[in-house]
């Protein structure tokens, strides 16, 4: 058995996730341990020369050599967290879910995949996507490219009333919120930024008349996340409210929030900057734990909503 055959055998063992033990191979090939060590060195050089996404490492505790992934140092902990977030989002179809999980798992060596699989098995089996059933990955990528190139498009869009209409928009950001992906875009119809659910876009093509926005008018999606809730547009304002629930929950909901005052009974006064419609939806969901105190116009708006709710009973 020549050296080339031995080296191919060693590489095959490593790629199939076996632990390569020098003395065991020396007995199998009926050669000296030194000859096997030279074979292992040749395999290591081949991996480096071909820039394969692996590293050959010696596991001292196990007494042998093993391949480990060298693809961007993605850890099993990172992959597990990403898969868990994806499962909780319910945002993609079952087919796209499995494609994405497979892609993430392929970044890891086989032993680490086997560690993760039982952790996510049950949740993956019972995964229930949202009801639109539309594949999104390709469209999200295409919209992201349109944003980079500042391309105006006409979209065929099904609105909340189940009506199909054509809109001319300039896409500016893609954002995920509450189960759905949205494209934030400047609308020719409203001369303002609007939010369009991506699953409701049936087709698009380049518009004949381009829309333009200067740098100051463009959407900063990172900043937008600080003030937008439930993807509801509205007036951006500074809101103050007293809160007697878990303070951390309110501060996490409003990233710009700060506690202005603490009361002896445990209440706190919180100030935050937010769009009024989305903020009102969350504040109303907190029931008697919240009392909005400013601005006066927003207080009246909240009061009107509560009175309308009571009128239903």
Residue pairs with C-beta under 8 A, 6 or more apart in sequence:
1 29
1 30
1 31
3 35
3 38
3 39
3 42
6 25
6 29
6 31
6 35
6 36
6 39
7 39
7 42
7 43
7 46
10 20
10 25
10 36
10 39
10 40
10 43
11 43
11 46
13 20
14 20
14 43
14 54
14 56
14 65
14 66
14 67
15 67
17 66
17 67
17 109
17 110
17 111
19 59
19 62
19 64
19 65
19 66
20 40
20 64
20 65
20 66
21 63
21 64
21 65
22 33
22 36
22 37
22 40
22 64
22 65
23 33
25 36
25 39
26 32
26 33
26 35
26 36
29 35
29 36
40 56
40 65
43 56
44 56
47 54
47 55
47 56
53 69
53 70
53 71
54 67
54 68
54 69
54 70
55 67
55 68
55 69
55 70
56 65
56 66
56 67
57 65
57 66
57 67
57 68
58 64
58 65
59 65
59 66
67 109
68 109
69 107
69 108
69 109
71 107
72 107
74 107
74 108
76 108
76 112
76 115
76 116
79 104
79 105
79 107
79 108
79 112
79 116
80 116
80 119
80 120
82 104
83 101
83 104
83 116
83 120
84 120
84 123
86 92
86 97
86 100
86 101
87 97
87 120
87 123
87 124
87 127
89 176
89 179
90 127
90 128
90 129
90 130
90 179
91 129
91 130
91 136
91 176
91 179
91 180
91 181
92 100
92 129
92 135
92 136
92 137
93 129
93 133
93 134
93 135
93 136
94 127
94 129
95 135
96 135
96 136
96 137
97 124
97 127
97 129
98 124
99 137
100 137
101 120
101 124
105 113
105 116
105 117
108 116
130 179
130 180
132 199
132 200
134 199
136 181
136 198
136 199
139 198
139 201
140 174
140 181
140 198
143 171
143 174
143 183
143 198
144 174
146 153
146 171
147 171
147 172
147 173
147 174
150 170
150 212
151 170
151 171
151 206
151 210
152 168
152 169
152 170
152 206
152 207
152 209
152 210
152 211
153 168
153 169
153 170
153 171
153 204
153 205
153 206
153 207
154 166
154 167
154 168
154 169
154 204
154 205
154 206
154 207
155 166
155 167
155 169
155 196
155 201
155 202
155 203
155 204
156 164
156 165
156 166
156 201
156 202
156 203
156 204
157 164
157 165
157 166
157 167
157 196
157 200
157 201
157 202
158 164
158 200
158 202
159 165
159 200
164 202
167 187
167 188
167 189
167 196
168 187
168 188
168 189
168 207
168 209
168 211
169 183
169 185
169 186
169 187
169 188
169 194
169 196
169 211
170 185
170 186
170 210
170 211
170 212
170 213
171 183
171 184
171 185
172 183
172 184
172 185
172 186
172 193
172 213
172 218
172 219
172 221
173 183
173 184
173 219
173 220
173 221
173 224
174 181
174 182
174 183
174 184
174 198
174 221
175 181
175 182
175 183
175 184
175 221
175 224
175 225
175 228
175 231
176 182
177 228
177 230
177 231
178 230
178 231
180 197
180 198
180 199
180 231
181 197
181 198
181 199
182 195
182 196
182 197
182 198
182 231
183 195
183 196
183 198
183 201
184 193
184 194
184 195
184 219
184 221
184 224
185 193
185 194
185 196
186 192
186 193
186 194
186 211
186 213
186 217
187 193
187 194
188 209
188 211
193 219
193 233
194 233
195 231
195 233
225 255
226 255
226 256
226 273
227 236
227 256
227 273
227 274
227 275
228 274
228 275
228 278
229 253
229 274
229 275
229 278
229 279
229 281
229 282
230 278
230 281
230 282
231 278
232 275
232 277
232 278
232 281
233 275
233 277
234 275
234 276
234 277
234 278
235 275
235 276
236 273
236 274
236 275
236 276
237 273
237 274
237 275
237 276
237 295
237 298
238 271
238 272
238 273
238 294
238 295
239 271
239 272
239 273
239 274
239 276
239 279
239 292
239 294
239 295
239 298
240 260
240 269
240 270
240 271
240 292
240 293
240 294
240 295
241 269
241 270
241 283
241 290
241 291
241 292
241 293
242 263
242 267
242 268
242 269
242 270
242 290
242 291
242 293
243 250
243 267
243 268
243 269
243 270
243 286
243 289
243 290
244 265
244 266
244 267
244 268
244 289
244 290
245 286
245 289
245 290
247 259
247 268
247 270
250 257
250 270
251 257
251 259
251 270
253 282
254 270
254 272
254 274
254 279
256 272
256 273
256 274
257 270
257 271
257 272
258 270
258 271
258 272
259 268
259 269
259 270
260 268
260 269
260 270
260 271
261 268
261 269
262 268
262 269
263 269
269 293
272 279
276 298
276 301
280 298
280 301
280 302
280 305
283 290
283 292
283 302
284 290
284 302
284 305
284 306
284 309
292 298
292 299
292 302
293 299
